[in-house]
């Protein structure tokens, strides 16, 4: 089977030092599930096998056994150019994402050309009960809808999310910190009016203060908006 062939190749590309590094960064994945293949090697391998007639067998062989197989899966999806076939594969894969790194690596370039269609899926994903599907939805809003396609509705969608999940709340903060840099006047009232949960609120300010895209004057004002945890 192609999955066994791919797995064997990934083990040939293994870098043990990198595996140790990855295990520290991705605590939600068991150590034994990380082979340790560097990202450039995975992307290069994806380009080699993307046109294989049986690549669909690997993509449908879910869940994968190893983190690195998930990363290869993501790299393959990112190379696809047909939105309709891609989005079906994305929807099939999302429930099996079990860590922030795989989630955040999934960023197909073709999405930029189909934002209107993408938004329909984001509206569904953001309501999911699966943490990384929600995180992915927020990430797509951050990547594709904070510039010329921005609407006030989008940060409102993110602000409505209430979760105890760390990786969702971190993405909420990341979204609003990025939004402050790109749509400052529209986003600032979310902090001035204490719309976000306290942790997300303070983490947003922290990330914004660390950003080079926020002016010194803006940072000083943001610091005055910090809230105390109850």
MORA-V169704 format. One record per backbone hydrogen bond with DSSP energy under -1.0 kcal/mol. NH is the residue of the N-H (numbers start at 0). CO is the residue of the C=O. E is the energy in kcal/mol with one decimal. If there is no record, write none. Layout:
[[NH CO E] [NH CO E]]
This chain:
[[4 0 -1.8] [5 1 -2.8] [6 2 -2.6] [7 3 -2.1] [8 4 -1.9] [9 5 -2.4] [10 6 -2.0] [11 7 -1.3] [12 8 -1.3] [14 35 -2.2] [18 14 -2.2] [19 15 -2.2] [20 16 -1.9] [21 17 -2.7] [22 18 -2.2] [23 19 -1.1] [24 20 -1.1] [25 21 -1.9] [28 25 -1.5] [32 29 -2.0] [33 30 -1.5] [41 37 -2.0] [42 38 -2.6] [43 39 -2.2] [44 40 -2.2] [45 41 -2.4] [46 42 -1.7] [47 43 -1.2] [48 44 -1.6] [49 45 -1.6] [51 48 -1.9] [54 51 -1.5] [56 53 -1.3] [58 54 -2.1] [59 55 -1.7] [60 57 -1.0] [61 59 -1.9] [66 32 -2.8] [69 65 -1.5] [70 66 -2.1] [71 67 -2.1] [72 68 -2.4] [73 69 -2.3] [74 70 -2.1] [75 71 -2.4] [76 72 -2.2] [77 73 -2.4] [79 76 -1.3] [85 81 -2.2] [86 82 -3.1] [87 83 -1.2] [88 84 -1.4] [89 85 -2.5] [90 86 -2.4] [91 87 -1.6] [92 88 -1.7] [93 89 -2.6] [95 92 -2.2] [96 93 -1.7] [102 98 -1.7] [103 99 -2.7] [104 100 -1.2] [106 104 -1.3] [110 107 -1.2] [111 108 -1.5] [112 109 -1.3] [113 110 -1.4] [117 113 -2.6] [118 114 -2.4] [121 117 -2.3] [122 118 -2.2] [124 120 -3.1] [125 121 -2.5] [126 123 -1.3] [127 124 -2.0] [133 129 -1.9] [134 130 -2.4] [135 131 -2.0] [136 132 -2.1] [137 133 -2.3] [138 134 -2.4] [139 135 -2.3] [140 136 -2.0] [141 137 -2.3] [142 138 -2.3] [143 139 -2.4] [144 140 -1.8] [149 146 -1.7] [153 150 -1.7] [155 151 -1.2] [156 152 -1.8] [157 153 -1.7] [158 154 -2.6] [159 155 -1.2] [160 157 -1.4] [168 164 -2.5] [169 165 -2.6] [171 167 -2.2] [172 168 -2.1] [173 169 -2.3] [174 170 -2.8] [175 171 -2.4] [176 172 -2.4] [177 173 -2.3] [178 174 -2.8] [179 175 -2.0] [180 176 -1.1] [181 177 -1.5] [182 178 -3.7] [186 182 -1.9] [187 183 -2.5] [189 186 -1.8] [190 187 -1.5] [191 187 -2.4] [192 188 -2.4] [193 190 -1.2] [194 189 -2.5] [200 196 -2.9] [201 197 -2.8] [202 198 -2.4] [203 199 -2.3] [204 200 -1.9] [205 201 -2.4] [206 202 -2.5] [207 203 -2.4] [208 204 -2.7] [209 205 -1.4] [218 214 -2.4] [219 215 -2.0] [220 216 -1.7] [221 217 -2.4] [222 218 -2.0] [224 221 -1.6] [225 222 -1.0]]
